[in-house]
Amino acid sequence: MRYAMVIDTLKCVGCSDCVVACQTENEVPIGYCRDWVTETVNGAYPTVEIELKSERCNHCDNAPCVRCCPTGASHIVEGGIVKVTHDECIGCGACIESCPYDARYQHPEGYVDKCTFCHHRLEEGQNPACVSVCPTKCMYFGDLDDPTSEVSELLKSRKHKVLAPEAGTDPNVYYLIK
């Protein structure tokens, strides 16, 4: 099993419901976030295109944050989810610096925190909170190792991209385009 998230950039309206759901579900302190919405403007008038995308930890197969963690607090669990064990984290920030996606932050209590694909919800058979609340249904979650899963089917049928492919991290968050 290898979990992945697929986000349809043609459906995302930038409402940030995913961000609020994550903050609420995971009790993220005010002023911090595990996910966020970006806006990219391409072209020039009169052919301007705007791309909106919900971004977060990419739960990479080749995660530099895991490799550089001196205590093993950053690690990969079943399904390829990259997690941080808070009581093992010394807050050194090496993982923050190594992440090409800026997906980690220093929690006010001293440990590093990030998206977990709502691992606690997955254990109960639920989707991540962000996927569950999306009003445009632009977010999909599932098992990439299952060729019949919705995420696998979407990636076979639609043009897509990942963020920072040149980093060599093999991310598991995909963005559908065109």
Helices and strands as residue ranges (DSSP letters): E 3-8, H 17-25, E 35-42, E 49-56, H 64-68, E 74-77, G 78-80, E 81-84, G 86-88, H 94-98, E 105-106, E 112-113, H 119-122, H 129-133, E 139-143, H 150-157, E 160-161, G 165-167, E 173-176
